[in-house]
Amino acid sequence: MAVIFGTIFSFGFLWMTFVGLMMTINVLGIALWIWMLVDVAKRDFKEDNDKIIWILIVVLAGWIGALIYYFLIKRKDPSTQLRAGDQK
């Protein structure tokens, strides 16, 4: 009886840990998605069509589109990077 209870309890603990981890990842993904969506809306692109295209990519692809935007546009922007000795 104790073995069965221990097995059920350990499975429940692992399940709750997994659910908690997935919820945390989802909340962080949504936060990233909102952050990148705001950045796309505020950014001045060379062409107006670029802004529309990036908004569509971020909105329709969700957090994956936000990651793509982050690595292709936001991360390469020199105005968002701090240089050594700069303070914000």
Secondary structure, 3 states (H helix, E strand, C coil): CHHHHHHHHHHHHHHHHHHHHHHHHHHHHHHHHHHHHHHHHHCCCCCHHHHHHHHHHHHHHHHHHHHHHHHHHHCCCHHHCCCCCCCC
